[in-house]
Amino acid sequence: MDPPDRPSERRVVLYLRQHASVALVDRLCRLVERVRRLEADGVAAVAVATWGPVTPALERLGDTGPSVSFTIDAFQAWAEREGYTLGPAFSRHETTSLLESRPRTELRVPTACLAVYADGELICVVPCSDGERTYSVGACLDALEAGRSDPFAASREDATAFLE
């Protein structure tokens, strides 16, 4: 059995939307650099992935099975369990085709998304909102870089100070 003061195994996944605007490339490269620095500094294991909007009905037809929709479902379950919402950064839209009259759902993803895991458990997804405040990828990275175990702590403190 591990001692209770053992630091948790942290893993960070940065998702970048495929086909993001060319105007955003430099900003996205800086996010990747910050995430890679977390790994270099021993803060977390890191992965960078690209993804894009997906139609779950079509994704299920592929040999690899659903991946984007499965990930979004896991993020949504976390948000509901923890009292957050993923909208409007993540959204579902009904789309129609000229070939079919039946509408299909398309899942849209944000330009950048960060998922943080501790000991294999999802503990943070940004961007998200608690109804009063929106938490960003940048603010979450700030918290991780500062060594805070709660990626939202500083944002909550800033909001409280602002309200006082």
NUFI-193524 format. One record per atom (N, C-alpha, C, CB): x, y, z; residue in one letter; residue number from 1. Coordinates in steps of 0.2 Angstrom, whole numbers. Glycine has a CB too. Layout:
// residues N
[[X,Y,Z],'a',NUM];
...
This chain:
// residues 164
[[4,-6,0],'m',1];
[[0,0,0],'m',1];
[[4,6,0],'m',1];
[[-5,0,6],'m',1];
[[3,11,-4],'d',2];
[[6,17,-5],'d',2];
[[5,22,1],'d',2];
[[5,21,-11],'d',2];
[[10,26,4],'p',3];
[[9,30,9],'p',3];
[[4,36,7],'p',3];
[[16,33,12],'p',3];
[[0,38,12],'p',4];
[[-5,43,10],'p',4];
[[-2,50,8],'p',4];
[[-9,44,16],'p',4];
[[4,51,9],'d',5];
[[7,58,7],'d',5];
[[10,57,0],'d',5];
[[12,60,12],'d',5];
[[9,51,-3],'r',6];
[[12,50,-10],'r',6];
[[9,55,-15],'r',6];
[[11,43,-12],'r',6];
[[13,59,-19],'p',7];
[[10,63,-24],'p',7];
[[7,59,-29],'p',7];
[[16,67,-27],'p',7];
[[1,62,-31],'s',8];
[[-3,58,-36],'s',8];
[[1,58,-43],'s',8];
[[-10,61,-37],'s',8];
[[0,53,-47],'e',9];
[[2,53,-54],'e',9];
[[-2,57,-58],'e',9];
[[2,45,-57],'e',9];
[[0,62,-61],'r',10];
[[-4,67,-65],'r',10];
[[-2,66,-72],'r',10];
[[-2,74,-62],'r',10];
[[-8,67,-76],'r',11];
[[-7,66,-83],'r',11];
[[-11,72,-86],'r',11];
[[-9,59,-86],'r',11];
[[-8,75,-91],'v',12];
[[-12,81,-94],'v',12];
[[-12,79,-102],'v',12];
[[-8,88,-93],'v',12];
[[-18,80,-104],'v',13];
[[-19,80,-112],'v',13];
[[-22,86,-114],'v',13];
[[-24,74,-113],'v',13];
[[-18,89,-119],'l',14];
[[-20,95,-123],'l',14];
[[-23,93,-129],'l',14];
[[-14,100,-124],'l',14];
[[-29,95,-131],'y',15];
[[-33,93,-137],'y',15];
[[-33,99,-141],'y',15];
[[-40,90,-136],'y',15];
[[-31,99,-147],'l',16];
[[-31,105,-152],'l',16];
[[-36,103,-158],'l',16];
[[-24,106,-154],'l',16];
[[-40,108,-159],'r',17];
[[-45,106,-165],'r',17];
[[-41,106,-171],'r',17];
[[-51,111,-165],'r',17];
[[-42,101,-175],'q',18];
[[-40,101,-182],'q',18];
[[-43,107,-186],'q',18];
[[-41,94,-185],'q',18];
[[-40,109,-191],'h',19];
[[-43,114,-195],'h',19];
[[-44,121,-191],'h',19];
[[-49,112,-198],'h',19];
[[-40,122,-186],'a',20];
[[-41,128,-182],'a',20];
[[-38,134,-187],'a',20];
[[-37,128,-176],'a',20];
[[-41,140,-186],'s',21];
[[-39,146,-190],'s',21];
[[-31,146,-190],'s',21];
[[-42,152,-187],'s',21];
[[-29,148,-196],'v',22];
[[-22,150,-196],'v',22];
[[-19,155,-192],'v',22];
[[-20,151,-204],'v',22];
[[-24,160,-190],'a',23];
[[-22,165,-186],'a',23];
[[-21,163,-179],'a',23];
[[-28,170,-186],'a',23];
[[-23,157,-177],'l',24];
[[-22,154,-170],'l',24];
[[-16,150,-169],'l',24];
[[-28,150,-168],'l',24];
[[-13,148,-175],'v',25];
[[-7,143,-174],'v',25];
[[-2,145,-169],'v',25];
[[-4,143,-181],'v',25];
[[0,152,-169],'d',26];
[[6,154,-165],'d',26];
[[3,153,-157],'d',26];
[[8,161,-166],'d',26];
[[-3,155,-156],'r',27];
[[-6,154,-149],'r',27];
[[-6,147,-147],'r',27];
[[-13,157,-149],'r',27];
[[-8,143,-152],'l',28];
[[-8,135,-150],'l',28];
[[-1,132,-149],'l',28];
[[-12,132,-156],'l',28];
[[3,135,-153],'c',29];
[[10,132,-152],'c',29];
[[13,134,-145],'c',29];
[[15,135,-157],'c',29];
[[11,140,-143],'r',30];
[[13,142,-136],'r',30];
[[10,138,-131],'r',30];
[[11,150,-135],'r',30];
[[3,136,-132],'l',31];
[[0,131,-127],'l',31];
[[4,125,-127],'l',31];
[[-7,130,-129],'l',31];
[[6,122,-133],'v',32];
[[10,116,-133],'v',32];
[[16,116,-129],'v',32];
[[11,114,-140],'v',32];
[[20,122,-130],'e',33];
[[26,123,-127],'e',33];
[[25,123,-119],'e',33];
[[29,130,-129],'e',33];
[[20,126,-117],'r',34];
[[18,126,-110],'r',34];
[[17,119,-107],'r',34];
[[12,131,-108],'r',34];
[[13,115,-111],'v',35];
[[11,109,-109],'v',35];
[[18,104,-109],'v',35];
[[6,106,-113],'v',35];
[[22,105,-114],'r',36];
[[28,101,-114],'r',36];
[[33,103,-108],'r',36];
[[32,102,-121],'r',36];
[[32,109,-106],'r',37];
[[37,111,-100],'r',37];
[[34,108,-94],'r',37];
[[36,119,-100],'r',37];
[[28,107,-93],'l',38];
[[25,103,-87],'l',38];
[[29,96,-87],'l',38];
[[18,102,-88],'l',38];
[[29,93,-93],'e',39];
[[32,86,-93],'e',39];
[[40,87,-91],'e',39];
[[31,83,-100],'e',39];
[[43,92,-94],'a',40];
[[50,93,-93],'a',40];
[[52,94,-86],'a',40];
[[53,98,-98],'a',40];
[[47,98,-83],'d',41];
[[48,100,-76],'d',41];
[[46,94,-71],'d',41];
[[44,106,-74],'d',41];
[[43,89,-74],'g',42];
[[41,83,-69],'g',42];
[[34,84,-66],'g',42];
[[46,82,-64],'g',42];
[[31,89,-68],'v',43];
[[24,91,-65],'v',43];
[[19,85,-67],'v',43];
[[21,97,-68],'v',43];
[[19,83,-74],'a',44];
[[14,78,-76],'a',44];
[[17,75,-83],'a',44];
[[8,82,-78],'a',44];
[[14,69,-84],'a',45];
[[15,66,-90],'a',45];
[[10,70,-95],'a',45];
[[13,58,-90],'a',45];
[[13,70,-101],'v',46];
[[9,75,-106],'v',46];
[[8,71,-112],'v',46];
[[13,81,-107],'v',46];
[[2,73,-115],'a',47];
[[0,71,-122],'a',47];
[[-3,76,-126],'a',47];
[[-4,64,-122],'a',47];
[[-2,77,-132],'v',48];
[[-5,82,-136],'v',48];
[[-8,78,-142],'v',48];
[[0,87,-139],'v',48];
[[-15,80,-143],'a',49];
[[-19,76,-148],'a',49];
[[-23,81,-152],'a',49];
[[-24,71,-144],'a',49];
[[-24,80,-158],'t',50];
[[-29,84,-162],'t',50];
[[-35,80,-163],'t',50];
[[-25,85,-169],'t',50];
[[-40,84,-163],'w',51];
[[-47,81,-164],'w',51];
[[-51,86,-168],'w',51];
[[-50,79,-158],'w',51];
[[-57,84,-170],'g',52];
[[-61,89,-174],'g',52];
[[-69,87,-172],'g',52];
[[-60,88,-181],'g',52];
[[-73,91,-175],'p',53];
[[-80,89,-175],'p',53];
[[-82,82,-177],'p',53];
[[-85,95,-178],'p',53];
[[-86,79,-175],'v',54];
[[-88,72,-177],'v',54];
[[-95,71,-177],'v',54];
[[-84,67,-172],'v',54];
[[-97,67,-181],'t',55];
[[-104,64,-181],'t',55];
[[-104,57,-178],'t',55];
[[-107,64,-188],'t',55];
[[-107,56,-172],'p',56];
[[-106,50,-169],'p',56];
[[-108,44,-173],'p',56];
[[-110,50,-162],'p',56];
[[-114,45,-176],'a',57];
[[-116,39,-180],'a',57];
[[-111,37,-186],'a',57];
[[-123,41,-184],'a',57];
[[-107,42,-188],'l',58];
[[-102,40,-193],'l',58];
[[-96,37,-189],'l',58];
[[-100,46,-198],'l',58];
[[-94,40,-184],'e',59];
[[-88,38,-180],'e',59];
[[-89,31,-178],'e',59];
[[-87,42,-174],'e',59];
[[-95,28,-176],'r',60];
[[-96,21,-174],'r',60];
[[-95,16,-180],'r',60];
[[-103,21,-171],'r',60];
[[-95,19,-186],'l',61];
[[-94,14,-192],'l',61];
[[-87,13,-193],'l',61];
[[-97,17,-198],'l',61];
[[-83,17,-190],'g',62];
[[-75,16,-192],'g',62];
[[-73,10,-188],'g',62];
[[-72,22,-190],'g',62];
[[-67,7,-190],'d',63];
[[-64,1,-187],'d',63];
[[-62,3,-180],'d',63];
[[-59,-2,-191],'d',63];
[[-60,9,-179],'t',64];
[[-57,11,-172],'t',64];
[[-62,12,-167],'t',64];
[[-52,16,-173],'t',64];
[[-69,13,-169],'g',65];
[[-74,14,-165],'g',65];
[[-74,21,-163],'g',65];
[[-74,10,-159],'g',65];
[[-79,23,-159],'p',66];
[[-79,30,-156],'p',66];
[[-73,32,-152],'p',66];
[[-86,32,-153],'p',66];
[[-70,38,-154],'s',67];
[[-65,40,-149],'s',67];
[[-67,47,-147],'s',67];
[[-58,40,-153],'s',67];
[[-68,52,-152],'v',68];
[[-70,59,-150],'v',68];
[[-76,59,-146],'v',68];
[[-71,63,-156],'v',68];
[[-82,55,-148],'s',69];
[[-88,56,-145],'s',69];
[[-87,52,-138],'s',69];
[[-93,52,-149],'s',69];
[[-83,47,-137],'f',70];
[[-82,44,-131],'f',70];
[[-79,48,-126],'f',70];
[[-78,37,-132],'f',70];
[[-74,52,-128],'t',71];
[[-70,57,-124],'t',71];
[[-75,62,-122],'t',71];
[[-64,60,-128],'t',71];
[[-79,65,-127],'i',72];
[[-83,70,-125],'i',72];
[[-88,68,-120],'i',72];
[[-87,73,-131],'i',72];
[[-91,62,-120],'d',73];
[[-95,59,-116],'d',73];
[[-92,58,-109],'d',73];
[[-98,52,-118],'d',73];
[[-86,56,-108],'a',74];
[[-82,56,-102],'a',74];
[[-81,63,-99],'a',74];
[[-75,53,-103],'a',74];
[[-80,68,-103],'f',75];
[[-79,75,-101],'f',75];
[[-86,77,-98],'f',75];
[[-77,79,-106],'f',75];
[[-91,76,-102],'q',76];
[[-98,78,-100],'q',76];
[[-100,75,-93],'q',76];
[[-103,76,-105],'q',76];
[[-99,68,-92],'a',77];
[[-100,65,-86],'a',77];
[[-96,68,-80],'a',77];
[[-98,57,-86],'a',77];
[[-90,70,-81],'w',78];
[[-86,73,-76],'w',78];
[[-89,80,-74],'w',78];
[[-79,75,-78],'w',78];
[[-91,84,-79],'a',79];
[[-94,91,-78],'a',79];
[[-101,90,-74],'a',79];
[[-95,94,-85],'a',79];
[[-105,85,-76],'e',80];
[[-111,85,-73],'e',80];
[[-110,82,-65],'e',80];
[[-116,79,-76],'e',80];
[[-105,78,-64],'r',81];
[[-104,75,-58],'r',81];
[[-101,81,-53],'r',81];
[[-99,70,-58],'r',81];
[[-97,86,-56],'e',82];
[[-93,91,-52],'e',82];
[[-97,97,-52],'e',82];
[[-87,92,-55],'e',82];
[[-103,98,-56],'g',83];
[[-106,104,-56],'g',83];
[[-104,109,-61],'g',83];
[[-106,107,-49],'g',83];
[[-101,107,-66],'y',84];
[[-99,112,-72],'y',84];
[[-103,110,-78],'y',84];
[[-91,111,-73],'y',84];
[[-102,115,-83],'t',85];
[[-105,114,-89],'t',85];
[[-99,115,-94],'t',85];
[[-111,119,-91],'t',85];
[[-100,112,-100],'l',86];
[[-94,112,-105],'l',86];
[[-96,117,-111],'l',86];
[[-93,105,-108],'l',86];
[[-103,119,-111],'g',87];
[[-105,124,-116],'g',87];
[[-102,131,-114],'g',87];
[[-112,123,-117],'g',87];
[[-102,135,-119],'p',88];
[[-103,134,-126],'p',88];
[[-97,131,-130],'p',88];
[[-105,140,-129],'p',88];
[[-91,130,-126],'a',89];
[[-85,128,-130],'a',89];
[[-87,121,-133],'a',89];
[[-80,127,-125],'a',89];
[[-90,116,-130],'f',90];
[[-92,110,-133],'f',90];
[[-100,111,-135],'f',90];
[[-91,104,-128],'f',90];
[[-102,109,-141],'s',91];
[[-109,109,-142],'s',91];
[[-111,103,-147],'s',91];
[[-110,116,-146],'s',91];
[[-117,102,-147],'r',92];
[[-121,97,-151],'r',92];
[[-125,101,-156],'r',92];
[[-125,92,-147],'r',92];
[[-125,99,-162],'h',93];
[[-129,102,-167],'h',93];
[[-132,97,-171],'h',93];
[[-125,107,-171],'h',93];
[[-138,98,-173],'e',94];
[[-142,94,-178],'e',94];
[[-140,96,-185],'e',94];
[[-149,94,-177],'e',94];
[[-138,92,-189],'t',95];
[[-136,93,-196],'t',95];
[[-140,89,-201],'t',95];
[[-128,92,-197],'t',95];
[[-141,92,-207],'t',96];
[[-145,88,-212],'t',96];
[[-141,87,-218],'t',96];
[[-152,92,-213],'t',96];
[[-142,82,-222],'s',97];
[[-139,81,-228],'s',97];
[[-143,82,-234],'s',97];
[[-136,74,-227],'s',97];
[[-140,83,-239],'l',98];
[[-144,84,-245],'l',98];
[[-146,77,-248],'l',98];
[[-140,87,-251],'l',98];
[[-143,71,-245],'l',99];
[[-144,65,-247],'l',99];
[[-149,61,-242],'l',99];
[[-138,61,-247],'l',99];
[[-150,64,-236],'e',100];
[[-154,61,-231],'e',100];
[[-159,66,-228],'e',100];
[[-150,57,-226],'e',100];
[[-165,64,-227],'s',101];
[[-169,69,-224],'s',101];
[[-169,69,-216],'s',101];
[[-176,68,-226],'s',101];
[[-166,63,-214],'r',102];
[[-165,63,-206],'r',102];
[[-159,67,-204],'r',102];
[[-165,55,-204],'r',102];
[[-160,71,-199],'p',103];
[[-155,75,-196],'p',103];
[[-150,70,-192],'p',103];
[[-157,81,-192],'p',103];
[[-144,72,-191],'r',104];
[[-139,69,-187],'r',104];
[[-136,74,-183],'r',104];
[[-133,65,-192],'r',104];
[[-133,71,-177],'t',105];
[[-130,75,-172],'t',105];
[[-123,76,-174],'t',105];
[[-131,72,-165],'t',105];
[[-120,82,-173],'e',106];
[[-113,83,-174],'e',106];
[[-111,86,-168],'e',106];
[[-112,88,-180],'e',106];
[[-105,83,-165],'l',107];
[[-102,86,-159],'l',107];
[[-96,91,-161],'l',107];
[[-99,80,-155],'l',107];
[[-96,97,-158],'r',108];
[[-91,102,-160],'r',108];
[[-87,103,-154],'r',108];
[[-94,108,-162],'r',108];
[[-80,103,-155],'v',109];
[[-75,104,-150],'v',109];
[[-72,111,-150],'v',109];
[[-70,98,-151],'v',109];
[[-69,113,-144],'p',110];
[[-66,119,-144],'p',110];
[[-59,119,-147],'p',110];
[[-65,122,-137],'p',110];
[[-57,125,-149],'t',111];
[[-50,126,-152],'t',111];
[[-45,122,-148],'t',111];
[[-48,133,-153],'t',111];
[[-45,123,-141],'a',112];
[[-40,120,-137],'a',112];
[[-44,118,-131],'a',112];
[[-35,125,-135],'a',112];
[[-42,112,-128],'c',113];
[[-46,109,-122],'c',113];
[[-40,105,-118],'c',113];
[[-51,104,-124],'c',113];
[[-40,106,-112],'l',114];
[[-36,103,-107],'l',114];
[[-39,98,-103],'l',114];
[[-31,108,-104],'l',114];
[[-37,92,-102],'a',115];
[[-40,87,-98],'a',115];
[[-34,85,-93],'a',115];
[[-43,81,-101],'a',115];
[[-36,85,-86],'v',116];
[[-31,84,-81],'v',116];
[[-33,77,-77],'v',116];
[[-30,90,-76],'v',116];
[[-29,73,-77],'y',117];
[[-30,66,-73],'y',117];
[[-25,66,-67],'y',117];
[[-29,60,-78],'y',117];
[[-28,63,-62],'a',118];
[[-24,62,-56],'a',118];
[[-25,54,-54],'a',118];
[[-25,66,-50],'a',118];
[[-20,50,-54],'d',119];
[[-20,43,-53],'d',119];
[[-26,40,-57],'d',119];
[[-22,42,-45],'d',119];
[[-26,42,-63],'g',120];
[[-30,39,-68],'g',120];
[[-37,42,-68],'g',120];
[[-31,32,-67],'g',120];
[[-39,46,-64],'e',121];
[[-46,49,-63],'e',121];
[[-46,56,-66],'e',121];
[[-48,49,-56],'e',121];
[[-51,57,-70],'l',122];
[[-52,64,-73],'l',122];
[[-54,69,-67],'l',122];
[[-57,64,-79],'l',122];
[[-50,74,-67],'i',123];
[[-51,79,-61],'i',123];
[[-52,86,-64],'i',123];
[[-45,79,-56],'i',123];
[[-51,87,-70],'c',124];
[[-52,94,-73],'c',124];
[[-53,93,-81],'c',124];
[[-46,98,-71],'c',124];
[[-57,97,-83],'v',125];
[[-58,98,-90],'v',125];
[[-59,106,-91],'v',125];
[[-64,94,-94],'v',125];
[[-55,109,-96],'v',126];
[[-56,116,-97],'v',126];
[[-56,117,-105],'v',126];
[[-51,120,-94],'v',126];
[[-60,121,-108],'p',127];
[[-64,126,-104],'p',127];
[[-70,123,-101],'p',127];
[[-66,131,-109],'p',127];
[[-73,126,-96],'c',128];
[[-79,124,-93],'c',128];
[[-81,130,-89],'c',128];
[[-78,118,-88],'c',128];
[[-87,129,-86],'s',129];
[[-90,135,-82],'s',129];
[[-94,132,-76],'s',129];
[[-95,139,-87],'s',129];
[[-94,136,-71],'d',130];
[[-98,134,-65],'d',130];
[[-105,138,-65],'d',130];
[[-94,135,-59],'d',130];
[[-106,142,-70],'g',131];
[[-112,146,-70],'g',131];
[[-111,153,-69],'g',131];
[[-117,143,-66],'g',131];
[[-105,154,-65],'e',132];
[[-103,161,-63],'e',132];
[[-97,163,-66],'e',132];
[[-103,162,-56],'e',132];
[[-93,158,-67],'r',133];
[[-86,160,-70],'r',133];
[[-84,154,-75],'r',133];
[[-81,160,-64],'r',133];
[[-80,156,-80],'t',134];
[[-78,152,-85],'t',134];
[[-71,151,-84],'t',134];
[[-79,154,-92],'t',134];
[[-69,144,-84],'y',135];
[[-62,142,-82],'y',135];
[[-58,141,-89],'y',135];
[[-61,136,-78],'y',135];
[[-53,144,-90],'s',136];
[[-49,143,-97],'s',136];
[[-43,138,-96],'s',136];
[[-47,150,-99],'s',136];
[[-41,136,-102],'v',137];
[[-35,132,-103],'v',137];
[[-29,136,-100],'v',137];
[[-34,130,-110],'v',137];
[[-28,142,-101],'g',138];
[[-23,146,-99],'g',138];
[[-23,147,-91],'g',138];
[[-23,153,-102],'g',138];
[[-28,148,-88],'a',139];
[[-29,148,-81],'a',139];
[[-27,141,-78],'a',139];
[[-36,150,-79],'a',139];
[[-29,136,-81],'c',140];
[[-28,129,-78],'c',140];
[[-20,128,-79],'c',140];
[[-32,124,-82],'c',140];
[[-17,130,-84],'l',141];
[[-10,129,-85],'l',141];
[[-6,133,-80],'l',141];
[[-8,131,-92],'l',141];
[[-9,139,-79],'d',142];
[[-6,144,-73],'d',142];
[[-5,140,-67],'d',142];
[[-9,150,-73],'d',142];
[[-11,137,-65],'a',143];
[[-12,133,-59],'a',143];
[[-7,127,-58],'a',143];
[[-19,131,-57],'a',143];
[[-7,123,-64],'l',144];
[[-2,118,-64],'l',144];
[[5,120,-64],'l',144];
[[-3,114,-71],'l',144];
[[7,125,-67],'e',145];
[[14,128,-67],'e',145];
[[16,130,-60],'e',145];
[[15,133,-72],'e',145];
[[11,133,-56],'a',146];
[[12,135,-50],'a',146];
[[12,130,-45],'a',146];
[[7,140,-48],'a',146];
[[11,123,-47],'g',147];
[[11,118,-42],'g',147];
[[5,117,-38],'g',147];
[[17,118,-38],'g',147];
[[-1,120,-40],'r',148];
[[-7,119,-36],'r',148];
[[-10,113,-38],'r',148];
[[-12,125,-37],'r',148];
[[-13,109,-33],'s',149];
[[-16,103,-34],'s',149];
[[-23,104,-37],'s',149];
[[-17,99,-28],'s',149];
[[-27,109,-35],'d',150];
[[-33,111,-38],'d',150];
[[-32,116,-44],'d',150];
[[-38,114,-32],'d',150];
[[-33,114,-50],'p',151];
[[-32,119,-55],'p',151];
[[-37,125,-55],'p',151];
[[-33,115,-62],'p',151];
[[-43,124,-51],'f',152];
[[-47,130,-51],'f',152];
[[-46,134,-45],'f',152];
[[-54,127,-51],'f',152];
[[-42,133,-40],'a',153];
[[-42,136,-34],'a',153];
[[-40,144,-35],'a',153];
[[-36,133,-30],'a',153];
[[-35,145,-39],'a',154];
[[-33,152,-40],'a',154];
[[-39,156,-43],'a',154];
[[-27,153,-44],'a',154];
[[-42,153,-48],'s',155];
[[-48,156,-52],'s',155];
[[-53,158,-47],'s',155];
[[-50,152,-58],'s',155];
[[-55,153,-42],'r',156];
[[-60,154,-37],'r',156];
[[-58,160,-33],'r',156];
[[-62,148,-33],'r',156];
[[-52,160,-30],'e',157];
[[-49,165,-26],'e',157];
[[-50,172,-29],'e',157];
[[-42,164,-24],'e',157];
[[-48,172,-36],'d',158];
[[-48,179,-39],'d',158];
[[-55,181,-40],'d',158];
[[-45,178,-46],'d',158];
[[-60,176,-41],'a',159];
[[-67,178,-41],'a',159];
[[-70,181,-35],'a',159];
[[-71,172,-44],'a',159];
[[-68,177,-29],'t',160];
[[-70,179,-22],'t',160];
[[-67,186,-21],'t',160];
[[-67,174,-17],'t',160];
[[-61,187,-22],'a',161];
[[-58,194,-21],'a',161];
[[-61,199,-25],'a',161];
[[-50,194,-22],'a',161];
[[-63,198,-31],'f',162];
[[-66,203,-35],'f',162];
[[-73,205,-32],'f',162];
[[-67,200,-42],'f',162];
[[-77,199,-29],'l',163];
[[-83,201,-26],'l',163];
[[-83,204,-19],'l',163];
[[-87,194,-26],'l',163];
[[-77,204,-16],'e',164];
[[-77,207,-9],'e',164];
[[-76,214,-9],'e',164];
[[-71,204,-5],'e',164];
